[in-house]
Amino acid sequence: MLDINFVRENLEAVRAALANRNSPADSLDKFAALDSERRRVITEADALNQARNTSSKEIGALMQAGKRDEAEAKKNEVAGLKEKQIELEKARDAADAEMRELLAGLPNLPADDVPIGADEATMRDALLVSSDAFPGERLTDERVAADLEELRTGMPEGPVGRVVSYVDGRPAATGGWTLVGPVARLWGGATHTELRGHGAYRAVLAERLRLARAAGATLGLSLGRRETSSPILQGLGFTSFGEQREVLLDVSGG
């Protein structure tokens, strides 16, 4: 969870960092309002405490002077101040609890070296690899623009990222991730058929995990092919939790 004092002292920086992760920051407005109310309550409670201390000294002086009735009236006044102070302290604690609850719903801030997105050239390299590795994938200007927009705005589930690795200057492997709370869902991992065996996929996987971890992920999920990516995933510490099978059905009637 984000540190409450850090957010209080760096509100706009936190807002900008969340925007870079395509995460809504509306709760920060409520956080700021609650913090302002909390400060007001603390100031009023401190003033009441000072008034109580002053009145308590006056009570002693009145008692010594034999002004018992005035002293009793002052005691009642102090009791009322104490009750009001207790109410203010409860309001302070409630605001503090609500502020912490708001922060609990926000993702961790990305580290400074986590990129905000990819440029057009990098996206073209990523799609070049995907179009070679996955039948049916096509590299078009429309696809490049759509995927760049997706990086900028994120998916419905959460913010996204994509990386590309190179072998001798050629785009060799690519992969993306979507951050859903503390979970990094890895997708689109692929290696160019002409550049397999150079560690390009492993490099992409390691970089996605590093960036996702820096952005706050604590768990990575990936779907790996048994004969290609699965051994690499398990070699890096992934554990197999299930198996997905595809069935081809001939409906030609032949």
C-alpha positions in Angstrom: 0.0 0.0 0.0 1.2 3.5 -0.7 2.6 5.4 2.3 0.0 7.9 3.5 2.6 10.6 4.3 4.3 10.2 0.9 1.0 10.6 -0.9 0.1 13.6 1.3 3.4 15.3 0.5 3.6 14.3 -3.2 -0.1 14.3 -4.3 0.5 15.6 -7.8 3.5 13.4 -8.4 1.4 10.4 -7.4 -1.5 11.5 -9.6 0.9 11.8 -12.6 2.5 8.4 -11.9 -1.0 6.7 -11.7 -1.9 8.4 -15.0 1.2 6.9 -16.6 -0.1 3.5 -15.5 -3.5 4.3 -17.0 -4.9 4.0 -13.5 -7.8 6.2 -12.5 -6.8 8.7 -9.8 -10.3 10.0 -8.8 -9.8 8.6 -5.3 -6.9 11.1 -4.8 -9.4 14.0 -5.0 -11.4 12.4 -2.1 -8.1 11.7 -0.3 -7.2 15.4 -0.6 -10.6 16.4 0.7 -10.4 14.0 3.7 -6.8 15.2 4.5 -8.0 18.8 4.5 -10.8 17.9 6.9 -8.5 15.9 9.0 -6.1 18.8 9.4 -9.0 21.1 10.3 -10.2 18.7 12.9 -6.7 18.4 14.4 -6.3 22.2 14.6 -9.7 22.6 16.3 -8.9 19.8 18.7 -5.6 21.4 19.6 -7.3 24.7 20.3 -9.8 23.0 22.6 -7.0 21.2 24.4 -5.3 24.5 25.1 -8.6 26.0 26.3 -9.1 23.1 28.6 -5.6 23.6 30.1 -6.3 27.3 30.6 -9.7 26.6 32.2 -8.2 24.0 34.5 -5.8 26.5 35.9 -8.6 29.0 36.4 -10.6 26.4 38.4 -7.7 26.1 40.8 -7.5 29.8 41.2 -11.2 30.1 41.8 -11.2 27.4 44.4 -8.4 29.1 46.3 -10.3 32.3 46.2 -13.4 30.6 47.6 -15.5 31.2 44.5 -16.9 27.7 44.5 -19.9 28.4 42.3 -17.7 29.9 39.6 -15.3 27.0 39.9 -18.1 24.5 39.4 -19.4 26.4 36.3 -15.9 26.4 34.9 -15.7 22.6 35.6 -18.8 22.1 33.5 -17.3 24.2 30.8 -14.2 22.0 30.8 -16.3 18.8 30.7 -18.1 20.2 27.6 -14.8 21.0 25.9 -13.5 17.4 26.7 -16.6 15.9 25.1 -16.2 18.1 22.0 -12.5 17.1 21.8 -13.4 13.4 22.0 -15.8 13.9 19.0 -13.1 15.6 17.0 -10.6 12.9 17.7 -13.1 10.3 16.5 -13.7 12.3 13.3 -9.9 12.5 12.9 -9.5 8.8 13.2 -12.4 8.1 10.8 -10.9 10.4 8.2 -7.5 8.7 8.7 -9.1 5.2 8.3 -10.9 6.2 5.1 -7.8 7.7 3.6 -5.9 4.5 4.2 -8.8 2.5 2.7 -8.6 4.7 -0.4 -4.8 4.1 -0.7 -5.3 0.3 -0.3 -7.3 0.4 -3.5 -4.5 2.1 -5.5 -1.7 0.2 -7.3 1.9 0.7 -6.4 3.7 3.4 -8.3 6.0 2.3 -11.1 9.7 2.7 -10.7 11.4 5.6 -12.6 12.8 3.2 -15.2 9.4 1.7 -16.2 8.6 3.0 -19.7 5.2 4.6 -20.3 4.8 3.1 -23.7 6.4 2.1 -27.0 7.0 4.3 -30.0 5.8 3.5 -33.5 9.0 1.9 -34.7 9.2 -0.4 -31.7 5.5 -1.4 -32.1 6.2 -2.2 -35.8 9.0 -4.5 -34.7 6.8 -6.2 -32.2 4.1 -6.8 -34.8 6.6 -8.0 -37.3 7.6 -10.7 -34.9 4.0 -11.6 -34.1 3.0 -11.7 -37.7 5.8 -14.2 -38.4 5.1 -16.4 -35.3 1.3 -16.4 -35.4 -0.6 -17.4 -38.5 -3.3 -14.8 -39.2 -1.5 -11.9 -37.6 -0.9 -9.0 -40.0 1.4 -6.0 -39.8 -0.7 -3.0 -40.9 -0.7 0.7 -40.2 -4.1 0.3 -38.6 -2.9 -2.4 -36.3 0.1 -0.3 -35.3 -2.1 2.6 -34.4 -4.6 0.5 -32.5 -1.9 -1.2 -30.4 -0.2 2.1 -29.6 -3.5 3.5 -28.5 -4.0 0.4 -26.3 -0.7 1.0 -24.7 -1.7 4.6 -24.0 -5.1 4.0 -22.6 -4.8 0.4 -21.3 -7.2 -2.5 -21.5 -10.5 -2.7 -19.5 -8.7 -5.0 -17.0 -5.8 -2.6 -16.4 -2.6 -1.0 -17.9 -0.6 -2.8 -20.5 3.0 -2.9 -21.7 5.0 -4.5 -24.4 8.7 -5.2 -25.0 10.9 -6.3 -28.0 14.3 -8.1 -27.9 16.8 -7.9 -30.8 19.4 -10.2 -32.2 22.1 -8.5 -34.3 19.8 -5.5 -34.7 16.8 -7.6 -35.9 13.6 -7.8 -33.9 13.7 -11.4 -32.6 11.0 -11.7 -29.9 8.2 -9.8 -28.3 5.6 -10.1 -25.5 3.2 -8.0 -23.6 1.6 -7.9 -20.2 -1.6 -6.6 -18.6 -1.4 -5.5 -14.9 -4.6 -6.5 -13.1 -4.1 -5.5 -9.5 -1.0 -7.3 -8.2 -1.1 -9.9 -11.1 0.8 -9.5 -14.3 -0.9 -11.4 -17.1 1.7 -12.2 -19.7 0.5 -12.5 -23.3 1.6 -12.5 -26.9 5.0 -14.0 -26.2 6.6 -15.0 -29.6 9.9 -15.5 -31.3 10.7 -14.9 -35.0 11.1 -18.3 -36.7 14.5 -17.3 -38.2 15.9 -16.2 -34.9 15.1 -19.0 -32.4 17.7 -20.4 -30.2 19.3 -17.1 -29.4 17.7 -16.5 -26.0 15.4 -13.8 -27.4 12.2 -15.2 -25.8 13.9 -15.6 -22.5 15.1 -12.0 -22.6 11.6 -10.8 -23.3 10.1 -12.8 -20.5 12.7 -11.6 -18.0 12.2 -8.0 -19.0 8.4 -8.2 -18.7 8.7 -9.7 -15.3 11.1 -7.0 -14.2 9.0 -4.2 -15.4 5.8 -5.7 -14.1 7.4 -6.2 -10.7 8.6 -2.6 -10.6 5.0 -1.6 -11.4 3.7 -3.4 -8.4 3.0 -7.0 -9.6 3.6 -9.8 -7.2 2.4 -12.7 -9.3 2.9 -13.5 -13.0 0.6 -15.7 -15.1 1.4 -17.0 -18.5 0.0 -19.6 -21.0 3.0 -21.5 -22.5 3.2 -24.0 -25.3 4.5 -27.4 -24.1 7.1 -27.7 -26.8 8.4 -24.2 -26.9 7.8 -21.6 -24.1 6.7 -23.9 -21.3 10.2 -25.3 -20.5 11.6 -21.7 -20.4 8.8 -20.6 -18.1 9.4 -23.4 -15.7 13.1 -22.9 -15.9 12.6 -19.3 -14.6 10.5 -20.5 -11.7 7.0 -20.7 -13.0 4.8 -23.5 -11.7 2.3 -25.4 -13.9 -1.3 -25.1 -12.6 -3.2 -26.5 -15.5 -3.4 -27.4 -19.2 -5.4 -26.0 -22.0 -6.3 -28.2 -25.0 -7.5 -27.3 -28.4 -9.8 -29.5 -30.5 -10.1 -29.3 -34.3 -13.5 -30.3 -35.6 -13.9 -31.0 -39.3 -17.3 -29.7 -40.3 -16.8 -30.0 -44.1 -19.0 -33.1 -44.1 -16.5 -35.0 -46.2 
